């Protein structure tokens, strides 16, 4: 992609309406555009990042047996009344449809997926099943803020599993947990994302959150020393919980826990039979008895992950995208003016594209300082600079976004800088 043809531009300043780190950088670099609090457009660069994150999630969900579907965002009141949640979920966007019918925009889909899949589960032989979707969801947040981290409209992957018994659910739950760790690792957050124990509410003793540690986080969690697990603030005063989760716990050990701020980027729950029972969605077991499937729910927000990466991995100069989710791998910067050198730059750009490397080519008629500052702001993993002297020596200057030093290399090595990836 030629930067001169990109439909967006970088900005030196942004509005003070959202001062969060991720909103400021993503807006200035041309990844998102704010419509109102908690509602953003994803621009061409932002769409490429979002798609890359969602494709990683798809890959891992498919890998544990999930099958992708797409359910309606518009939901009728009666299915929420069946589960008793119409008046209890305070973030529902409620609206009136034709004929004065009460409707809601879905923040979650237990009420939709349970009767949907019940039509395909008549016998124990039909289990287990696991289906997921990646969809735009809606929450009527009273205080939408922090850019992509707390939105009223956002992207969500929600997977729902159905099992013939608790043991089968428990085994799948562990598979899903491992898949989540792989997702965050591939997205560049693995080393700073902790499995965090939280209350399971009426469904189970515990649920689990995936919390990315950062001083910019809104949540407070307590890290268990010398482990990669943590405990949510809401259950930290329960000594029975602490005794179960902290190896060799003794009263007073809670004072040794490390209090850190974090961003919640995913959560998983064991739902039990509550939703299946609400819809009378039973099946016939091997002994002929009628049972309800035991369910699990597994959520992760791709747009929230994108915001967390921008929040946690950026530096003072701009965004820093990990290899697997960057919109392009190489930021190719031309710092030449005469026709012969410009032709060389064009040939190098085409050569990289022909080998399958994804390239953002800064071919603009702009000052060198402006181009280099924009390269830092946009945050691609690799920067290649083509200057008059290096071209004369059949060389190029290469610098990783995560490093301060650059390297002069021969042009024949330019194709080795980044892995090939589709430019579509």
C-alpha positions in Angstrom: 0.0 0.0 0.0 1.3 3.4 -1.0 0.9 5.9 1.9 0.1 8.6 -0.7 -3.0 6.6 -1.6 -4.1 5.7 1.9 -7.5 7.3 2.6 -6.4 8.5 6.0 -3.6 10.7 7.3 -1.7 11.0 10.6 -2.5 13.8 12.9 -0.3 15.8 15.2 -3.0 16.5 17.7 -6.2 14.9 18.7 -9.3 15.9 20.7 -9.2 16.1 24.5 -12.5 14.2 24.6 -10.7 10.9 25.2 -7.3 11.3 26.8 -6.5 7.5 27.1 -3.2 6.4 25.7 -4.8 3.9 23.2 -7.3 6.4 21.9 -4.8 9.1 21.4 -2.3 7.0 19.5 -4.8 5.0 17.5 -6.6 8.2 16.4 -3.4 10.2 15.6 -2.0 7.3 13.6 -5.2 6.9 11.6 -6.4 3.5 12.9 -9.7 4.6 14.4 -12.0 7.6 14.3 -14.3 8.6 17.2 -18.0 9.1 16.5 -19.0 9.6 20.2 -18.0 8.3 23.6 -17.5 4.5 23.3 -18.2 4.3 19.6 -15.4 4.3 17.0 -15.0 3.7 13.2 -12.2 1.3 12.3 -10.2 2.8 9.4 -8.1 0.9 6.8 -5.1 0.4 9.0 -7.3 -0.4 12.0 -9.3 -2.9 10.1 -6.1 -4.8 9.1 -5.1 -5.0 12.8 -8.6 -6.0 13.9 -8.8 -8.7 11.2 -5.4 -10.1 12.2 -6.4 -10.4 15.8 -9.8 -12.0 14.9 -8.0 -14.5 12.6 -5.7 -15.6 15.4 -8.8 -16.1 17.6 -10.5 -18.1 14.9 -7.5 -20.3 14.4 -7.3 -21.1 18.1 -11.1 -21.6 18.5 -11.2 -23.9 15.5 -8.2 -25.8 17.0 -10.2 -26.8 20.1 -13.2 -27.9 18.0 -15.3 -24.7 17.9 -17.4 -24.0 14.8 -18.1 -20.5 13.7 -21.6 -19.2 13.4 -23.2 -15.7 13.3 -26.2 -14.9 15.5 -28.5 -11.9 15.3 -27.6 -8.8 17.3 -31.2 -7.8 17.6 -33.0 -9.9 20.3 -36.6 -10.0 21.5 -37.6 -9.4 25.1 -39.2 -12.7 25.7 -36.0 -14.8 25.5 -34.5 -12.5 28.2 -37.6 -12.9 30.3 -37.2 -16.7 30.2 -33.9 -16.4 31.9 -35.0 -13.6 34.2 -32.4 -11.1 32.9 -34.5 -8.5 31.1 -34.7 -6.3 34.2 -31.5 -7.4 35.8 -28.9 -6.7 33.1 -28.5 -2.9 33.5 -26.4 -2.4 30.4 -29.0 -3.6 27.9 -29.7 -1.3 25.0 -33.5 -1.5 24.8 -35.6 -0.3 21.9 -39.1 -0.5 20.4 -39.7 -2.3 17.1 -42.7 -2.4 14.8 -45.9 -3.1 16.7 -44.4 -1.6 19.9 -42.4 -4.8 20.3 -39.7 -4.7 23.0 -36.2 -5.5 21.6 -32.6 -5.4 22.8 -29.2 -5.1 21.1 -27.2 -8.1 22.3 -24.3 -7.6 24.8 -24.1 -11.4 25.0 -25.8 -14.4 23.4 -26.7 -17.1 26.0 -30.4 -16.4 25.4 -30.0 -16.8 21.7 -27.6 -19.7 21.4 -29.3 -22.0 24.0 -32.6 -22.5 22.1 -30.8 -22.4 18.8 -28.5 -25.3 19.6 -31.3 -27.1 21.6 -32.8 -27.9 18.2 -29.8 -30.0 17.4 -29.3 -31.8 20.7 -31.8 -34.5 21.3 -29.5 -37.3 22.5 -26.3 -37.7 24.5 -24.8 -38.8 21.2 -25.2 -35.2 19.9 -22.8 -33.9 22.6 -20.4 -32.2 23.1 -20.9 -29.2 20.8 -19.0 -25.9 20.7 -20.0 -22.9 18.6 -18.6 -19.4 18.5 -19.1 -16.1 16.7 -17.2 -12.8 16.2 -19.7 -10.0 16.2 -20.3 -6.4 17.1 -22.0 -6.2 20.4 -23.6 -3.4 22.5 -23.4 -2.3 26.1 -25.3 0.8 27.4 -22.3 1.9 29.5 -23.0 4.8 31.8 -19.3 5.9 31.6 -17.9 4.8 28.3 -14.2 5.9 28.3 -10.7 4.7 27.7 -10.9 4.4 23.9 -11.4 0.8 22.8 -11.2 -0.5 26.4 -14.7 0.5 27.5 -17.0 0.9 24.6 -20.7 1.0 24.0 -20.2 -0.8 20.6 -17.4 -3.3 20.4 -16.2 -6.5 18.8 -16.6 -9.7 20.7 -15.8 -13.4 20.2 -18.1 -15.5 22.3 -17.9 -19.3 22.3 -20.5 -21.5 23.9 -20.0 -25.2 24.7 -22.6 -27.9 25.6 -21.6 -31.0 27.5 -23.1 -34.2 28.9 -21.8 -33.8 32.4 -19.4 -31.7 34.5 -16.3 -33.7 33.7 -16.6 -33.1 30.0 -17.1 -29.4 30.6 -14.1 -29.3 32.9 -11.9 -30.9 30.3 -13.0 -28.5 27.6 -12.6 -25.6 29.9 -8.9 -26.4 30.4 -8.5 -26.7 26.6 -10.1 -23.2 26.2 -7.9 -21.8 28.9 -4.8 -23.0 27.1 -6.1 -21.7 23.8 -6.6 -18.2 25.4 -3.0 -18.2 26.6 -1.9 -19.0 23.0 -4.0 -16.1 21.7 -2.5 -13.6 24.0 1.0 -14.9 23.3 0.5 -14.5 19.6 -0.9 -11.0 20.1 2.2 -10.0 22.0 0.5 -9.8 25.4 1.3 -13.3 26.7 4.1 -12.3 29.1 2.0 -9.7 30.8 -1.4 -11.4 30.8 -2.4 -13.3 34.0 -5.1 -15.9 34.5 -7.1 -14.3 37.3 -9.6 -16.0 39.6 -12.9 -14.2 39.9 -16.3 -15.0 41.5 -18.3 -17.5 39.5 -21.6 -15.9 40.8 -24.5 -18.3 40.7 -22.9 -20.5 38.1 -19.8 -21.9 39.7 -17.3 -21.3 42.5 -14.9 -19.4 40.2 -14.8 -17.8 36.8 -11.6 -16.7 35.2 -10.5 -13.5 33.7 -7.4 -12.8 31.6 -5.9 -9.6 32.9 -3.1 -7.7 31.1 -0.9 -6.0 33.6 -0.2 -2.3 32.9 0.0 0.9 35.0 -2.8 2.3 32.7 -5.3 -0.4 33.7 -8.6 0.3 35.4 -8.9 -3.1 37.2 -6.9 -4.0 40.4 -5.8 -7.6 40.8 -3.5 -9.3 43.2 -0.7 -11.5 41.8 0.3 -14.6 43.7 4.0 -14.5 44.3 6.2 -16.5 42.0 3.3 -17.6 39.8 1.5 -16.4 36.7 -2.0 -16.4 38.4 -3.8 -13.6 40.2 -7.0 -13.0 42.2 -9.6 -10.4 41.4 -10.1 -7.6 44.0 -13.7 -8.6 44.6 -12.7 -12.0 46.2 -9.4 -11.0 47.9 -10.9 -10.9 51.4 -12.2 -14.4 51.3 -9.7 -16.5 53.3 -11.2 -19.8 52.1 -10.4 -18.7 48.5 -6.9 -17.5 49.5 -6.2 -20.8 51.2 -7.2 -22.7 48.1 -5.3 -20.6 45.6 -2.1 -19.7 47.4 0.3 -22.6 47.9 0.9 -23.3 51.6 -1.3 -20.4 52.6 -1.1 -19.1 56.2 -3.2 -16.2 57.7 -1.4 -13.0 56.8 0.0 -14.3 53.5 -2.5 -12.1 51.7 -0.2 -9.2 52.6 2.5 -10.7 50.4 0.3 -10.5 47.3 1.4 -8.0 44.7 -1.3 -5.4 43.9 -1.2 -4.4 40.2 -3.4 -2.6 37.8 -4.6 -4.4 34.7 -6.9 -4.5 31.7 -9.4 -7.4 31.4 -9.0 -8.8 27.9 -11.0 -12.0 28.2 -13.1 -14.1 30.5 -14.5 -17.7 30.7 -17.4 -19.1 32.8 -18.9 -22.4 33.7 -22.6 -21.8 33.3 -24.0 -25.1 34.5 -27.5 -26.0 33.4 -29.2 -22.7 34.2 -29.8 -21.5 30.6 -30.7 -24.9 29.3 -33.2 -25.3 32.1 -34.7 -21.9 31.4 -35.5 -23.0 27.8 -36.4 -26.6 28.8 -33.6 -27.6 26.4 -33.1 -31.2 27.5 -31.7 -34.3 25.9 -32.1 -38.1 26.4 -29.1 -39.6 28.2 -27.7 -43.2 27.6 -29.9 -44.6 30.4 -33.1 -43.0 28.9 -33.3 -40.2 31.5 -33.8 -36.6 30.6 -30.9 -34.2 31.3 -29.9 -30.7 30.6 -26.6 -30.0 28.9 -23.9 -28.4 31.1 -22.7 -25.2 29.4 -19.6 -23.0 29.3 -19.1 -19.5 27.9 -15.8 -18.1 26.7 -15.5 -14.4 25.7 -12.6 -12.3 24.3 -12.9 -8.8 22.8 -10.8 -8.4 19.7 -11.2 -4.6 19.7 -10.4 -4.5 23.4 -7.3 -6.6 22.7 -6.3 -4.1 20.0 -6.8 -1.2 22.5 -4.8 -3.1 25.2 -1.9 -3.6 22.8 -1.9 0.1 22.0 -2.1 1.0 25.7 0.6 -1.4 26.9 3.2 -1.9 24.1 3.4 1.7 22.7 6.2 4.1 23.6 6.5 7.9 23.7 6.8 8.0 19.9 3.8 5.9 19.0 2.4 2.4 18.5 4.5 -0.8 18.5 2.7 -3.6 16.8 3.7 -7.3 17.3 4.6 -9.2 14.2 1.4 -11.3 13.9 -1.1 -8.5 14.1 0.7 -5.5 12.5 -1.3 -4.1 9.6 1.9 -4.3 7.4 5.3 -5.8 8.3 7.5 -3.2 6.6 7.3 0.5 6.6 9.3 1.4 3.5 10.5 5.1 3.6 11.8 6.8 0.5 14.1 9.8 1.3 15.2 10.6 -2.3 14.1 13.2 -4.9 15.7 12.6 -8.3 14.0 10.4 -10.9 16.6 7.6 -11.0 16.6 7.0 -7.3 12.8 7.2 -7.2 12.7 4.5 -9.8 14.9 2.3 -7.7 12.6 2.8 -4.8 9.6 1.8 -6.9 11.4 -1.3 -8.1 12.3 -2.3 -4.5 8.7 -1.8 -3.4 7.4 -3.9 -6.2 10.0 -6.6 -5.5 8.9 -6.8 -1.9 5.2 -7.0 -2.8 5.9 -9.7 -5.4 7.5 -11.9 -2.8 4.5 -11.7 -0.6 5.8 -9.3 2.0 3.2 -6.8 3.3 4.6 -3.3 2.8 3.4 0.3 3.6 5.4 2.5 1.2 5.8 6.1 2.2 6.1 7.6 -1.3 4.8 11.0 -0.2 6.5 14.3 -1.1 7.2 15.2 2.5 10.2 16.1 4.7 12.4 13.3 6.1 11.6 14.2 9.7 7.8 14.0 9.0 8.2 10.6 7.4 10.3 9.1 10.2 8.0 10.5 12.9 5.0 9.0 11.1 6.8 5.6 10.8 7.3 5.6 14.6 3.7 6.7 15.2 2.2 4.0 12.9 4.3 1.4 14.6 5.1 -1.3 12.0 7.6 -3.9 13.2 10.3 -3.1 10.6 11.4 0.2 9.0 13.5 0.3 5.8 14.9 3.7 4.8 16.1 4.2 1.2 18.4 7.2 1.0 20.6 8.6 -1.8 23.8 7.4 -0.2 22.6 3.9 0.7 21.1 3.4 -2.8 24.4 4.5 -4.4 26.1 1.8 -2.3 23.4 -0.8 -3.1 22.4 -0.8 0.5 19.4 0.1 2.7 19.0 1.1 6.4 16.9 -1.2 8.5 15.6 -0.7 12.0 13.2 -2.7 14.2 10.4 -0.7 15.9 11.4 -2.2 19.2 15.1 -1.2 18.9 16.9 2.1 18.8 19.8 1.1 16.6 19.6 0.7 12.8 21.7 -1.4 10.5 23.1 -0.9 7.0 22.6 -4.0 4.9 23.1 -4.9 1.2 20.0 -4.7 -1.0 20.1 -8.4 -1.8 19.1 -9.1 1.8 16.0 -6.8 1.8 13.7 -9.8 1.2 14.9 -11.4 4.4 13.7 -8.7 6.7 10.1 -9.8 7.3 8.1 -13.0 6.6 5.9 -13.2 3.6 2.3 -12.4 4.2 -0.6 -11.7 1.9 -0.9 -8.1 0.8 -4.6 -8.4 0.2 
